[in-house]
Amino acid sequence: MNKTTKTAIIVLSALLLWMLSGFFQNSTNSVNNSSLKINNDDDKIVKVKAKKIKSELKQSNVLIQGRTESNRNVMVASETNGIVKEIFVKKGEFVKKDQILCKLSTDSRGAKLDEAKALMLQKKLEWDASKVLVEKGYRSQTKAAGSKAAYDASKALVIQMEEELENINIRSPFDGFFNNNLAEIGDFLSIGMPCGQVVDYNPILVIGQVSEQEIKKIKPGIQGYAVLSTGEKLDGMLSYVSKTADSRTRTFRIELEINNSNFEIKDGITAELFIPTKKVKAHLIPPSSLTLDSEGKIGVRHINSNNEVVFSDVEIIGDEKELIWITGLAENITLITIGQEFVLEGQKVNFTLEAIN
């Protein structure tokens, strides 16, 4: 059960108890209970159980709903025109950077390269002859420069033809998985058409959207963690915080980067991100101690030095096993653990302390 669901159940339970307590009070009391203060002289002193608790420094976290996402996801496209002659990998296989995924037919590219190399050889001979003639004074520097330019152009043409021939090999741009085969042998690919999809899952990202109110608390480089819907808790570093809000939701994208060298974490899994902000003084209490006041605020009832009931509203900041962390209380309090729904603020009580675990 994730934290959001657990907190909702706790608040709903407290609300139901509050409503039930109001029903019983209205059926037994003729006095006006619109004020939470009561006359202690006219009412019987109630016995409750309580526990002395002390605050501890607790790391406060911003909780964000998110999901896992691959680090890189690329459609590997053809850089030339041609018919697919061979496909060297199967869908789902791991591929290395520069590994050939698909190969197009050579067509006339080989012949054009041979032609360009022959032309380059001819222009080199002409350039060499021009240099000799210039040295002997039989040719001007201008004509020699023209021979040199023709030779350089022929070299550039050879390089161009070599690249064109190499482009029939469609290679992986990085290490990853050949996630989807988008072409078959015999398909014609024009420039820009994909042969397949390569996905990099290491590191894996856990992405989420942060509200305008909380974005100022979050900075890149913070160590956080994510809890996946499958149960794993994964530590990572906040690698990216968007500086621009989404125009539709007015939220900011963040990315938690997590090592995934064994490729066990899949893309698209629902997750909860916990990004630490600051340490606060908090109390660890059982969820059953939570209650609601007459205005519906969630809080706890505790006992002051005069044995009177005090209600304090609190904020839930986390959970630990079967207990929850709350803030908003003094450092040391006597928390009512049993009977808090049957007493009102200002009422005197007798209490028995529970044993400290």
C-alpha positions as CSV (number, residue, x, y, z in Angstrom):
1,M,0.0,0.0,0.0
2,N,1.6,3.3,-1.0
3,K,1.8,6.4,1.2
4,T,-1.0,8.3,-0.5
5,T,-3.5,5.5,-0.1
6,K,-2.4,4.9,3.5
7,T,-2.8,8.5,4.4
8,A,-6.2,8.7,2.8
9,I,-7.4,5.7,4.8
10,I,-6.1,7.2,8.0
11,V,-7.9,10.5,7.4
12,L,-11.1,8.7,6.4
13,S,-11.0,6.6,9.6
14,A,-10.5,9.7,11.7
15,L,-13.4,11.4,10.0
16,L,-15.8,8.5,10.6
17,L,-14.8,8.4,14.3
18,W,-15.3,12.1,14.6
19,M,-18.8,11.8,13.1
20,L,-19.7,8.9,15.4
21,S,-18.5,10.7,18.4
22,G,-20.7,13.7,17.5
23,F,-23.7,11.4,17.2
24,F,-23.3,9.9,20.7
25,Q,-22.6,13.3,22.3
26,N,-25.7,14.8,20.8
27,S,-27.9,12.0,22.0
28,T,-26.6,12.1,25.6
29,N,-25.9,15.8,26.3
30,S,-28.5,18.6,26.5
31,V,-25.9,21.4,26.6
32,N,-24.7,23.3,23.6
33,N,-21.5,21.7,22.3
34,S,-20.9,24.3,19.6
35,S,-18.0,25.4,21.8
36,L,-15.3,22.9,22.5
37,K,-14.8,24.3,26.0
38,I,-16.8,22.5,28.7
39,N,-17.4,23.0,32.4
40,N,-15.2,20.5,34.3
41,D,-17.2,20.9,37.5
42,D,-20.4,19.6,35.9
43,D,-18.9,16.6,34.0
44,K,-17.5,13.4,35.2
45,I,-13.7,13.1,34.8
46,V,-12.9,10.6,32.0
47,K,-10.1,8.1,32.2
48,V,-7.9,7.7,29.2
49,K,-4.6,6.0,28.3
50,A,-1.7,8.2,27.2
51,K,1.9,8.0,26.2
52,K,4.8,10.5,26.7
53,I,6.5,11.1,23.4
54,K,9.4,13.2,22.3
55,S,10.1,14.8,18.9
56,E,13.0,13.6,16.8
57,L,14.7,15.2,13.8
58,K,13.1,13.7,10.7
59,Q,14.0,14.3,7.1
60,S,11.0,16.0,5.4
61,N,10.3,14.8,1.8
62,V,8.4,16.1,-1.1
63,L,6.2,13.2,-2.4
64,I,5.7,13.1,-6.2
65,Q,3.8,10.6,-8.3
66,G,5.8,9.4,-11.3
67,R,6.9,6.5,-13.5
68,T,10.1,5.0,-14.8
69,E,11.4,6.0,-18.2
70,S,14.3,5.0,-20.4
71,N,17.3,7.3,-20.5
72,R,17.4,7.4,-24.3
73,N,15.0,6.2,-26.9
74,V,16.0,6.7,-30.6
75,M,14.5,5.7,-33.9
76,V,17.6,4.7,-35.9
77,A,17.0,6.2,-39.4
78,S,18.6,5.6,-42.7
79,E,21.0,8.3,-44.1
80,T,20.6,7.2,-47.7
81,N,18.1,5.7,-50.0
82,G,18.0,1.9,-50.6
83,I,16.3,-1.5,-50.2
84,V,16.8,-3.3,-47.0
85,K,19.1,-6.3,-47.8
86,E,19.9,-7.7,-44.3
87,I,18.8,-7.3,-40.7
88,F,21.4,-8.4,-38.3
89,V,19.6,-8.3,-34.9
90,K,16.4,-9.6,-33.5
91,K,13.8,-7.5,-31.5
92,G,14.8,-7.4,-27.8
93,E,18.5,-8.1,-28.4
94,F,21.2,-6.0,-26.7
95,V,23.4,-4.1,-29.1
96,K,26.6,-2.2,-28.8
97,K,27.4,1.2,-30.0
98,D,28.2,1.3,-33.8
99,Q,26.9,-2.3,-34.3
100,I,25.2,-2.7,-37.6
101,L,21.5,-3.2,-37.3
102,C,20.3,-3.1,-40.9
103,K,22.1,-3.1,-44.2
104,L,20.8,-1.6,-47.5
105,S,21.7,-2.8,-51.0
106,T,24.9,-1.4,-52.5
107,D,23.3,-0.7,-55.9
108,S,25.7,1.5,-58.0
109,R,27.5,3.0,-55.0
110,G,30.5,0.7,-55.4
111,A,30.9,1.5,-59.0
112,K,30.7,5.2,-58.3
113,L,33.4,4.9,-55.7
114,D,35.7,3.1,-58.1
115,E,35.1,5.9,-60.7
116,A,35.9,8.6,-58.1
117,K,39.1,6.8,-57.1
118,A,40.2,6.6,-60.8
119,L,39.5,10.3,-61.3
120,M,41.5,11.1,-58.2
121,L,44.5,9.1,-59.5
122,Q,44.3,11.0,-62.8
123,K,44.2,14.4,-61.1
124,K,47.1,13.5,-58.9
125,L,49.2,12.6,-61.9
126,E,48.3,15.9,-63.5
127,W,49.1,17.8,-60.3
128,D,52.5,16.0,-60.0
129,A,53.3,16.9,-63.7
130,S,52.3,20.5,-63.1
131,K,54.7,20.8,-60.2
132,V,57.6,19.6,-62.3
133,L,56.8,22.0,-65.2
134,V,56.5,24.9,-62.8
135,E,59.9,24.2,-61.3
136,K,61.4,24.2,-64.9
137,G,59.5,27.3,-65.9
138,Y,57.3,25.7,-68.5
139,R,54.0,26.3,-66.7
140,S,52.6,29.2,-64.9
141,Q,51.7,29.2,-61.2
142,T,48.1,29.8,-62.1
143,K,47.7,26.6,-64.2
144,A,49.5,24.7,-61.5
145,A,47.0,26.0,-58.9
146,G,44.2,24.8,-61.2
147,S,45.6,21.3,-61.3
148,K,45.9,21.3,-57.5
149,A,42.3,22.4,-57.1
150,A,41.1,19.7,-59.5
151,Y,43.1,17.1,-57.5
152,D,41.6,18.3,-54.1
153,A,38.1,18.2,-55.6
154,S,38.6,14.6,-56.7
155,K,39.8,13.6,-53.2
156,A,36.6,15.2,-51.7
157,L,34.5,13.2,-54.2
158,V,36.2,10.0,-53.1
159,I,35.4,10.8,-49.4
160,Q,31.8,11.6,-50.4
161,M,31.4,8.3,-52.3
162,E,33.0,6.3,-49.4
163,E,30.5,7.9,-46.9
164,E,27.6,7.2,-49.2
165,L,28.7,3.5,-49.4
166,E,29.1,3.4,-45.6
167,N,25.7,4.8,-45.1
168,I,24.1,1.6,-46.3
169,N,25.1,0.2,-42.9
170,I,22.6,1.5,-40.3
171,R,24.4,1.4,-36.9
172,S,23.3,1.7,-33.3
173,P,24.2,5.1,-31.9
174,F,24.8,3.8,-28.4
175,D,24.6,0.6,-26.2
176,G,21.1,-0.4,-25.7
177,F,18.3,-2.8,-26.7
178,F,16.9,-3.2,-30.2
179,N,13.4,-2.6,-28.9
180,N,11.4,-2.6,-32.1
181,N,12.1,-3.7,-35.7
182,L,10.5,-1.2,-38.0
183,A,11.7,-2.5,-41.4
184,E,11.8,-5.8,-43.1
185,I,14.0,-7.3,-45.8
186,G,12.9,-5.9,-49.1
187,D,11.5,-2.6,-47.7
188,F,12.6,0.5,-49.4
189,L,14.0,3.1,-47.0
190,S,14.4,6.7,-48.0
191,I,16.5,9.2,-46.1
192,G,15.1,9.6,-42.6
193,M,13.0,6.4,-42.5
194,P,13.7,4.2,-39.4
195,C,15.2,0.7,-39.5
196,G,14.4,0.2,-35.8
197,Q,14.3,1.6,-32.3
198,V,17.2,1.4,-29.8
199,V,16.5,2.1,-26.1
200,D,19.0,2.8,-23.4
201,Y,17.8,1.6,-20.0
202,N,20.9,2.4,-18.0
203,P,20.6,4.6,-16.1
204,I,16.8,4.4,-15.8
205,L,14.9,7.6,-15.0
206,V,12.0,8.1,-12.6
207,I,10.1,11.2,-13.8
208,G,7.5,13.2,-12.1
209,Q,5.7,16.6,-12.1
210,V,6.2,19.1,-9.3
211,S,3.7,21.8,-8.4
212,E,4.5,25.5,-8.3
213,Q,4.4,25.6,-4.5
214,E,7.0,22.8,-4.1
215,I,9.4,23.4,-7.0
216,K,11.4,26.0,-5.0
217,K,12.3,23.3,-2.5
218,I,13.9,21.1,-5.1
219,K,17.3,21.5,-6.7
220,P,19.4,19.2,-9.0
221,G,22.1,17.0,-7.3
222,I,19.9,16.0,-4.4
223,Q,20.0,12.4,-3.4
224,G,16.4,10.9,-3.3
225,Y,14.7,7.6,-3.7
226,A,11.8,6.1,-5.5
227,V,9.4,3.3,-4.4
228,L,8.0,1.3,-7.4
229,S,4.6,-0.2,-7.6
230,T,6.4,-3.5,-7.7
231,G,7.8,-2.9,-4.2
232,E,11.4,-2.0,-4.9
233,K,13.0,1.0,-3.2
234,L,15.6,2.6,-5.4
235,D,18.1,5.3,-4.4
236,G,19.2,7.8,-7.0
237,M,20.2,11.4,-7.8
238,L,18.0,14.2,-9.0
239,S,19.6,14.9,-12.3
240,Y,17.2,17.3,-13.9
241,V,14.7,20.0,-12.7
242,S,12.9,21.9,-15.4
243,K,13.0,25.6,-15.3
244,T,9.9,25.9,-17.4
245,A,6.4,24.8,-16.3
246,D,4.1,22.7,-18.5
247,S,1.7,25.2,-20.1
248,R,-1.3,22.9,-19.5
249,T,-0.7,21.7,-15.9
250,R,1.6,24.4,-14.6
251,T,3.9,21.7,-13.1
252,F,7.6,21.2,-13.5
253,R,9.3,18.0,-14.8
254,I,12.0,16.4,-12.7
255,E,14.1,13.3,-13.3
256,L,15.6,11.0,-10.7
257,E,18.5,9.0,-12.2
258,I,19.0,5.4,-10.9
259,N,21.6,2.9,-11.8
260,N,20.2,0.0,-13.8
261,S,23.3,-1.9,-15.0
262,N,21.5,-5.2,-14.6
263,F,18.5,-3.9,-16.6
264,E,16.0,-5.3,-14.1
265,I,14.0,-2.1,-13.9
266,K,11.5,-1.8,-16.7
267,D,10.3,1.3,-18.5
268,G,6.8,2.6,-17.6
269,I,6.4,1.3,-14.0
270,T,4.4,3.5,-11.7
271,A,6.5,5.0,-8.8
272,E,6.5,7.4,-5.9
273,L,9.4,9.8,-5.7
274,F,10.7,11.0,-2.4
275,I,12.8,14.1,-2.7
276,P,14.3,15.3,0.7
277,T,13.9,19.0,1.5
278,K,14.9,19.8,5.1
279,K,14.9,18.2,8.6
280,V,12.1,19.0,10.9
281,K,11.1,18.1,14.4
282,A,8.5,15.3,14.2
283,H,6.8,12.7,16.4
284,L,6.3,9.0,15.5
285,I,2.7,8.0,16.5
286,P,0.2,5.2,15.8
287,P,-2.3,6.2,13.1
288,S,-5.2,5.5,15.5
289,S,-4.2,8.5,17.6
290,L,-5.3,10.9,14.8
291,T,-8.6,12.6,15.1
292,L,-10.5,15.6,13.7
293,D,-11.7,18.7,15.4
294,S,-15.1,20.4,14.9
295,E,-13.8,22.1,11.8
296,G,-12.6,18.9,10.3
297,K,-8.9,19.6,10.8
298,I,-6.8,16.5,11.3
299,G,-4.7,16.4,14.5
300,V,-4.2,14.7,17.9
301,R,-5.5,15.2,21.4
302,H,-2.9,15.4,24.2
303,I,-2.8,16.4,27.9
304,N,-1.2,19.5,29.3
305,S,0.3,20.0,32.8
306,N,-3.1,20.7,34.3
307,N,-4.5,17.3,33.1
308,E,-6.6,19.1,30.5
309,V,-7.2,18.0,26.9
310,V,-5.5,20.0,24.2
311,F,-6.2,19.5,20.4
312,S,-3.4,20.3,18.0
313,D,-3.6,20.1,14.3
314,V,-0.7,18.3,12.6
315,E,0.8,17.5,9.2
316,I,1.6,13.9,8.2
317,I,5.1,13.8,6.6
318,G,5.8,10.1,6.3
319,D,5.4,6.7,7.6
320,E,7.6,4.0,9.2
321,K,6.3,0.4,9.3
322,E,2.9,0.6,11.0
323,L,3.5,4.1,12.5
324,I,3.4,7.6,11.0
325,W,5.5,10.8,11.3
326,I,3.7,14.1,12.1
327,T,4.8,17.7,12.7
328,G,3.2,20.6,14.4
329,L,3.6,19.7,18.1
330,A,5.8,20.8,21.0
331,E,8.9,18.8,21.7
332,N,7.5,16.8,24.6
333,I,3.8,15.9,24.8
334,T,1.6,13.4,26.6
335,L,-0.4,11.9,23.7
336,I,-3.8,10.4,24.3
337,T,-3.7,6.9,22.7
338,I,-7.0,5.4,23.9
339,G,-10.1,7.5,24.5
340,Q,-9.3,10.5,22.5
341,E,-12.6,10.4,20.7
342,F,-14.6,10.7,24.0
343,V,-13.0,13.8,25.4
344,L,-13.2,17.5,24.3
345,E,-10.7,20.3,24.4
346,G,-10.3,21.8,27.9
347,Q,-11.8,18.8,29.6
348,K,-10.0,17.4,32.7
349,V,-9.0,13.8,32.5
350,N,-7.3,11.1,34.5
351,F,-4.8,9.1,32.5
352,T,-2.7,6.0,32.7
353,L,0.6,6.0,30.9
354,E,1.3,3.2,28.5
355,A,4.6,1.3,28.7
356,I,7.3,2.6,26.4
357,N,8.2,0.0,23.8
